[in-house]
Amino acid sequence: MKKYLSVTVCLILLFLNISVVANASPITMPATPPTAKAATVTTLSNVSFNSNGGSQVASLSVEYNAKAVAPLNPIRTGYTFKGWYKDDTTFENLFDFTSTGITENTTLYAKWIVVTPVCPTGLTATSKGYNSISIKWGAVTGASGYEVYRVTSNAGTYTLISTINATNYINTALITGSNYYYKVKAYRVVDNVKTSSGFSDSVSSKPIPSAPINFKTTRISSNSIKLTWSGVSGANGYELYSSTSSSGTYKLLTKTTSTYYTNSGLITGKTYYYKIKVYRTIGKTSIYSDWTAMATKIIADIVYNNLVQPNAVYGKYAGVKVEILDETNNRFLIKKPNGAQTWVSCNKVLVPSNPATNTKYLNKKQLETYVNITCNFVSKTNYFTWVDLNRQRVNIFAGSAGHWVLIKAYSCGTGNNITPSKRGLFTIKDKGYSFVAGSGTIVKYWTRYCGNYMLHSIILTNYGRVADGTIGKRVSHGCIRMPVDMAKWYYEKMLKGSLIWVN
């Protein structure tokens, strides 16, 4: 017990820094004291990113001497990112994320270069008249504008002639017939820094007169055609050529300063083709435009004036040949050779017998061509009727001027020479169901076009039976007789105001 007490007291005194002499036996201590475990301390460093105008990049906290993980590349419109650098001025020290340990707070700086536009492509040069050329090219993505360069010799030095934002340029005040060569650059301006592409491929053109436009043809007779075109600025004249084959040799028709020409002496049945070009004279040299597109072929055989007769009725009055225009109350309206018209008694005029009916009918194409091209028939409605006295035919068309389509054609019976049908252009006035034609006879479905002149059915009895069904020749007192079903259709279908041509 004393032993333990003594040791305890010594320890207390030792703690109190009081010297003491122990009487007890010495304590045996271990040869090597146990080692104390040291505490672990971690140091963090910040890695900041200055994107120099690009999108923001978040900072990183990295343990001492550890590697920073490279962030996603920032974005800056008009620039290409070229890496992170430790210096913000010379950008000579590219930071290596894979091998560099972070031992202190670090700021890294983004390096950028302006995006250089690519060269323009699709460059073309086209004459726009006798003193100008149009240059066009494809747009370049990201370009701020374009520079147009020109030279008059492909081996010469190109000179800047225009800086524009558009993708086309018209070079004016040029010399007719001279060659000009062009190149184009694209450029981009970002933060007052301009970068340019290389040159495009070169193109060349020369200003020549524009080709004529509005080249038209008009048939003016069975053997002549009038050609017209619009005048061209800067032209000294025009050369007109023709051929009878679309792939044949074109021969010069005329060299003229006018904007029209009448080609006469044509042969009915032949096809004619035309083309034209402009020329401009520089000194003793003529510079020509391109050809116009070949004109629509002109077919002379569709001019049917020789197939459509005037069908006038002629007689003799006082020994002179006169034209019989009308008849009423036993009196003729006659036209004398000097053009004078007068009414005279029928018995004073010698009238020839009825001519034979022309049985060579015109087909659908011929009829439509005649009413649409050779002549110009205009109706107030969508219907037009042509009564052909020579062929004793009624031709009915639907549509409009220049676009008539034949919908019906059938035989009829027109007026005798002694009571001729009134010829000319008329319109439908009114209609009626029937009227008395004579003792015990009637006609049905009448359509009046002038005075007492009408289109109506053949002669019927009061009971509706056929009394006189003659058609196909001149037989009536001036009206146009038609089969009953056709007269009914015409009566029901035709509109007042529709044009009728009796010829």
C-alpha positions in Angstrom: 0.0 0.0 0.0 2.8 2.4 0.8 4.4 1.6 -2.5 1.4 2.7 -4.4 0.9 5.8 -2.3 4.5 6.9 -2.8 4.2 6.6 -6.5 1.0 8.6 -6.5 2.5 11.4 -4.4 5.6 11.6 -6.6 3.5 11.9 -9.7 1.5 14.7 -8.1 4.5 16.6 -7.0 6.1 16.1 -10.5 3.0 17.5 -12.1 3.3 20.5 -9.7 6.9 20.8 -10.7 8.1 20.1 -7.1 11.3 18.2 -6.7 10.9 15.2 -4.6 13.0 12.2 -3.6 11.3 9.0 -3.8 12.0 6.5 -1.2 10.2 3.8 -3.0 11.8 1.4 -5.4 12.2 2.7 -9.0 9.4 2.0 -11.6 10.5 0.2 -14.7 9.4 2.1 -17.9 9.0 0.7 -21.4 12.2 1.0 -23.5 10.3 2.9 -26.4 7.2 5.1 -25.7 4.2 4.5 -28.0 3.9 6.8 -31.1 0.9 9.2 -31.2 -1.3 9.2 -34.4 -1.0 12.6 -36.3 -4.2 14.4 -37.5 -4.8 14.7 -41.5 -5.1 18.3 -42.9 -6.5 18.9 -46.6 -5.8 22.2 -48.5 -8.1 23.3 -51.4 -7.2 25.7 -54.3 -9.7 27.6 -56.6 -9.3 27.3 -60.4 -11.2 30.3 -62.1 -12.0 30.7 -65.8 -12.0 34.0 -67.6 -13.8 33.3 -70.9 -12.8 36.6 -72.4 -16.3 37.4 -73.7 -17.5 33.9 -74.2 -20.1 32.0 -72.2 -19.5 31.9 -68.5 -17.6 28.9 -67.0 -17.9 27.9 -63.3 -14.9 27.9 -61.1 -13.4 24.6 -59.7 -12.1 23.7 -56.1 -9.2 21.3 -56.4 -7.2 19.5 -53.7 -3.5 20.4 -53.3 -1.5 19.2 -56.2 -4.5 17.4 -57.8 -5.4 17.8 -61.5 -8.3 20.1 -62.6 -10.9 18.7 -64.9 -11.2 20.6 -68.2 -14.7 22.2 -68.5 -16.8 22.2 -71.6 -15.6 24.7 -74.1 -17.2 28.2 -73.9 -19.1 29.7 -76.8 -18.6 33.1 -78.4 -20.5 34.1 -81.5 -18.1 34.7 -84.5 -15.1 33.1 -82.8 -13.5 29.7 -82.5 -12.2 28.6 -79.0 -8.5 27.8 -79.0 -7.9 26.6 -75.4 -7.2 27.9 -71.9 -4.0 29.8 -71.2 -2.2 31.0 -68.0 -1.5 34.4 -69.6 -4.0 36.8 -70.9 -1.9 38.8 -73.2 0.6 36.7 -75.2 -1.4 33.5 -74.9 1.9 31.6 -75.1 1.4 29.1 -72.2 -1.4 26.7 -73.0 -2.6 25.0 -69.8 -2.3 21.2 -69.7 -5.1 19.8 -67.6 -3.8 16.2 -67.8 -0.3 16.8 -66.3 -0.5 20.0 -64.3 -1.2 19.8 -60.5 -2.9 22.7 -58.8 -0.9 24.0 -55.8 -2.4 27.5 -55.6 -5.4 29.6 -56.6 -5.2 29.8 -60.4 -7.0 31.8 -63.2 -7.1 30.5 -66.7 -7.9 32.7 -69.8 -9.8 31.7 -72.9 -8.1 32.3 -76.3 -10.3 33.1 -79.3 -9.8 33.6 -83.0 -12.3 35.3 -85.3 -14.0 32.8 -87.7 -12.8 33.3 -91.2 -15.6 33.1 -93.9 -15.3 30.5 -96.7 -14.9 31.6 -100.3 -18.1 32.4 -102.2 -19.2 29.8 -104.7 -21.7 29.7 -107.6 -20.4 32.9 -109.1 -22.0 33.9 -112.4 -21.7 36.9 -114.7 -24.5 37.7 -117.3 -25.0 40.6 -119.6 -27.8 42.9 -118.6 -27.8 45.0 -121.7 -25.4 46.8 -123.9 -23.5 48.5 -121.0 -24.0 46.4 -117.9 -23.2 42.9 -116.4 -25.0 41.2 -113.5 -22.8 39.3 -111.1 -24.4 36.8 -108.6 -23.0 34.2 -106.1 -24.2 32.0 -103.3 -24.5 33.4 -99.7 -21.7 32.6 -97.2 -22.8 31.7 -93.7 -21.7 34.3 -91.1 -20.4 36.7 -93.7 -20.8 40.4 -92.9 -20.4 41.4 -96.6 -18.7 40.8 -99.9 -16.0 42.5 -102.0 -16.3 42.5 -105.8 -13.2 42.6 -107.9 -12.8 43.2 -111.6 -10.2 43.2 -114.3 -10.4 43.5 -118.1 -7.8 40.8 -118.7 -7.8 37.4 -116.9 -4.0 37.7 -116.4 -4.2 41.2 -114.9 -4.5 42.5 -111.3 -8.0 42.5 -109.9 -9.2 45.8 -108.5 -11.9 46.2 -105.9 -15.0 47.8 -107.5 -17.6 47.4 -104.8 -18.2 46.4 -101.1 -21.8 45.2 -100.6 -24.0 43.2 -98.3 -26.1 41.6 -101.0 -25.2 38.5 -103.1 -25.6 40.2 -106.4 -24.1 43.3 -108.1 -24.8 45.0 -111.4 -21.7 46.6 -113.0 -22.7 49.5 -115.2 -21.1 52.0 -117.6 -19.2 49.2 -119.4 -18.1 49.1 -123.0 -20.3 47.0 -125.3 -18.6 43.8 -126.5 -15.6 44.0 -124.2 -14.8 41.1 -121.9 -14.8 41.7 -118.1 -13.5 39.2 -115.5 -14.8 39.1 -111.9 -13.9 37.5 -108.5 -15.6 37.9 -105.1 -14.4 37.7 -101.5 -16.5 37.2 -98.4 -15.5 39.1 -95.2 -16.5 39.1 -91.6 -16.2 41.9 -89.0 -16.4 40.9 -85.3 -15.4 43.4 -82.5 -13.9 45.7 -85.2 -11.7 42.8 -86.4 -12.1 42.0 -90.1 -11.2 38.7 -91.7 -11.6 37.8 -95.3 -11.9 34.7 -97.3 -9.8 33.9 -100.3 -11.0 34.8 -103.8 -13.7 32.8 -105.5 -13.2 31.3 -108.9 -13.2 33.9 -111.7 -16.1 34.4 -114.2 -16.3 36.6 -117.3 -18.9 38.1 -119.5 -19.3 41.0 -121.9 -22.2 43.5 -122.2 -24.3 42.9 -125.3 -27.7 44.3 -126.3 -30.7 42.6 -124.6 -32.7 40.2 -126.8 -36.1 41.5 -128.0 -39.1 40.6 -125.8 -42.8 40.5 -126.5 -42.2 38.9 -129.9 -45.6 38.3 -131.4 -47.2 37.2 -134.7 -50.6 38.2 -136.1 -52.2 36.7 -139.2 -53.5 39.5 -141.3 -54.5 37.5 -144.4 -54.3 34.0 -145.9 -50.7 34.6 -147.1 -49.2 37.3 -144.8 -48.2 37.5 -141.2 -47.3 40.6 -139.1 -44.5 40.3 -136.6 -44.0 42.8 -133.7 -41.6 43.1 -130.8 -40.7 45.6 -128.1 -37.9 48.1 -128.7 -34.5 47.4 -126.9 -32.6 50.2 -125.2 -29.3 51.0 -126.9 -30.2 49.0 -130.1 -29.2 50.3 -133.5 -31.4 47.8 -135.3 -32.9 44.3 -135.5 -32.4 41.3 -137.7 -35.4 39.1 -138.4 -35.0 35.5 -139.7 -37.4 32.8 -140.8 -37.4 29.1 -141.7 -40.0 26.5 -142.8 -38.4 24.0 -140.4 -37.8 24.3 -136.7 -34.4 22.7 -137.1 -33.6 24.0 -140.6 -31.6 27.0 -141.8 -32.9 30.4 -140.9 -32.7 33.0 -143.6 -32.5 36.8 -143.1 -35.9 38.4 -143.8 -35.1 42.0 -143.0 -32.6 44.3 -141.2 -34.6 47.1 -139.8 -34.8 49.8 -137.2 -38.5 49.4 -136.8 -40.2 47.1 -134.3 -42.6 45.4 -136.7 -42.4 43.6 -140.1 -45.1 42.1 -142.4 -44.1 38.8 -144.0 -46.2 38.4 -147.1 -46.3 36.1 -150.1 -46.6 33.0 -147.8 -47.9 29.7 -149.1 -51.1 28.3 -147.6 -50.4 25.0 -146.0 -46.7 25.7 -145.0 -45.4 26.2 -141.5 -43.2 29.2 -140.8 -40.8 29.8 -137.9 -39.3 33.1 -136.9 -36.5 34.4 -134.6 -34.9 37.8 -134.1 -31.9 39.4 -132.6 -30.7 43.0 -131.8 -27.5 44.6 -132.9 -25.5 47.6 -131.7 -22.8 49.2 -133.8 -19.5 50.2 -132.2 -17.3 51.9 -134.8 -17.4 49.4 -137.7 -18.3 46.4 -135.6 -21.8 45.2 -134.9 -22.4 43.6 -131.5 -25.4 41.2 -131.4 -27.8 40.1 -128.7 -28.7 36.5 -128.1 -31.5 35.1 -130.2 -35.0 35.4 -128.8 -36.7 32.1 -128.0 -38.1 30.7 -131.2 -41.5 32.1 -131.9 -44.5 29.8 -131.7 -44.8 28.1 -135.1 -47.1 29.9 -137.5 -49.3 27.6 -139.6 -50.5 29.4 -142.7 -53.0 26.6 -143.5 -55.2 27.5 -140.5 -56.1 30.8 -142.2 -59.3 29.6 -143.7 -60.4 32.7 -145.6 -60.3 30.7 -148.8 -62.7 28.1 -147.2 -65.2 30.6 -145.8 -67.1 32.3 -148.6 -69.0 35.7 -148.2 -72.1 34.0 -149.5 -73.6 37.2 -150.9 -76.7 36.9 -153.2 -76.2 38.8 -156.4 -78.8 39.8 -159.0 -79.2 42.2 -161.8 -81.0 45.5 -161.6 -81.3 47.7 -164.7 -78.6 45.6 -166.3 -76.1 46.2 -163.4 -74.9 43.5 -161.0 -76.2 44.3 -157.5 -76.0 42.7 -154.1 -79.3 41.7 -152.5 -79.0 42.6 -148.8 -82.6 42.1 -147.5 -86.1 41.4 -148.6 -89.5 42.5 -147.2 -93.0 43.1 -148.6 -91.9 42.2 -152.1 -89.1 44.7 -152.1 -85.3 44.1 -152.1 -82.7 46.2 -150.4 -79.9 46.3 -153.0 -76.3 47.5 -152.9 -75.0 49.1 -156.2 -71.4 48.8 -157.3 -70.7 52.3 -156.1 -71.9 51.3 -152.6 -75.2 53.1 -152.7 -78.1 51.1 -151.1 -81.8 51.4 -152.1 -85.1 49.5 -151.9 -86.6 48.4 -155.2 -89.5 46.1 -156.2 -88.5 42.5 -156.4 -89.9 42.0 -159.9 -87.4 44.5 -161.2 -84.4 42.4 -160.0 -83.3 39.4 -161.9 -82.3 36.8 -159.2 -80.2 33.7 -160.1 -81.3 30.2 -158.9 -80.1 28.8 -155.6 -76.5 27.6 -155.7 -75.8 24.0 -154.7 -74.9 23.3 -151.1 -71.2 22.9 -150.3 -71.0 19.5 -148.7 -67.3 19.8 -147.8 -67.9 20.5 -144.1 -65.2 22.0 -141.9 -64.0 19.8 -139.1 -63.9 20.7 -135.4 -60.3 21.9 -135.6 -60.9 24.0 -138.6 -64.0 25.6 -137.2 -62.4 26.4 -133.9 -59.2 27.8 -135.5 -61.3 30.0 -137.8 -63.4 31.6 -135.0 -60.5 31.9 -132.6 -57.6 32.9 -134.8 -58.6 34.0 -138.2 -61.4 36.1 -136.9 -62.1 37.5 -133.5 -65.7 36.9 -132.4 -66.8 38.5 -129.2 -70.1 37.6 -127.5 -71.8 39.2 -124.5 -72.5 35.7 -123.3 -70.6 32.4 -123.2 -72.3 31.3 -126.5 -71.6 32.1 -130.1 -73.5 30.8 -133.2 -72.2 30.7 -136.8 -74.7 30.0 -139.5 -72.7 28.9 -142.6 -75.0 29.6 -145.6 -72.5 28.0 -148.1 -72.7 24.7 -146.2 -76.2 25.1 -144.7 -74.8 24.4 -141.3 -75.4 25.8 -137.8 -72.2 25.7 -135.7 -72.6 26.5 -132.0 -69.6 27.4 -129.7 -69.2 27.8 -126.0 -66.4 29.8 -124.2 -65.2 33.3 -124.9 -63.3 35.4 -127.5 -60.2 33.5 -128.6 -61.3 30.4 -126.7 -64.4 29.2 -128.4 -65.0 25.4 -128.4 -67.4 23.8 -130.8 -70.3 22.0 -128.9 -72.8 21.4 -131.7 -72.9 21.4 -135.5 -75.9 20.3 -137.6 -77.6 20.9 -141.0 -80.2 23.7 -141.5 -82.3 25.2 -144.2 -81.7 28.9 -144.9 -83.5 31.5 -147.2 -83.9 31.1 -150.9 -82.1 33.6 -153.2 -85.4 35.3 -153.8 -86.1 35.6 -150.0 -82.5 35.4 -148.7 -81.5 35.1 -145.1 -80.2 38.4 -143.7 -76.4 38.2 -143.4 -74.2 39.9 -140.8 -73.5 39.9 -137.0 -76.5 40.0 -134.7 -77.5 39.1 -131.2 -80.4 37.1 -129.8 -83.4 39.4 -129.1 -86.2 37.3 -127.8 -87.8 33.8 -128.0 -91.1 32.2 -128.3 -92.7 28.8 -128.3 -94.5 28.8 -131.7 -96.2 30.8 -134.3 -98.5 30.1 -137.4 -96.5 29.5 -140.5 -99.4 29.2 -142.9 -102.7 27.4 -143.4 -102.7 24.5 -140.9 -99.0 24.8 -140.2 -96.8 26.1 -137.4 -93.1 26.4 -136.4 -91.9 25.8 -132.9 -89.1 27.0 -130.6 -88.3 30.3 -132.4 -85.3 32.5 -131.5 -85.3 36.0 -133.1 -82.0 37.7 -134.0 -83.1 40.6 -136.4 -86.5 42.0 -137.4 -88.6 39.0 -138.6 -85.5 36.8 -139.1 -85.4 33.8 -136.7 -84.0 30.4 -136.0 -86.8 27.9 -135.6 -88.0 24.3 -136.3 -88.9 22.8 -139.6 -92.6 23.3 -140.7 -95.0 21.3 -138.7 -98.8 20.7 -138.8 -101.0 22.1 -136.1 -100.8 18.6 -134.6 -97.0 18.6 -134.5 -96.4 16.3 -137.4 -93.8 17.2 -140.1 -95.3 19.2 -142.9 -92.0 20.2 -144.6 -88.8 18.8 -143.2 -86.5 20.1 -145.9 -83.0 21.1 -144.6 -79.6 21.1 -146.1 -80.4 23.6 -148.8 -81.8 27.1 -149.3 -85.5 26.7 -148.8 -87.1 29.2 -146.4 -88.4 32.7 -146.6 -85.3 34.0 -144.8 -85.4 32.3 -141.4 -83.1 29.4 -140.4 -85.0 26.1 -140.2 -83.6 23.4 -137.9 -84.5 19.9 -136.9 -87.1 20.0 -134.1 -84.8 18.6 -131.4 -82.1 21.1 -132.3 -84.6 24.0 -132.4 -85.8 23.0 -128.9 -82.3 22.7 -127.5 -81.3 26.1 -129.0 -84.5 27.7 -127.7 -83.8 26.4 -124.2 -80.1 26.9 -124.0 -79.2 30.1 -125.8 -79.1 33.3 -123.8 -80.3 36.7 -124.9 -77.5 38.8 -126.1 -75.6 35.8 -127.5 -73.7 36.6 -130.8 -75.0 35.2 -134.1 -73.0 35.4 -137.3 -75.0 34.6 -140.5 -72.6 34.3 -143.5 
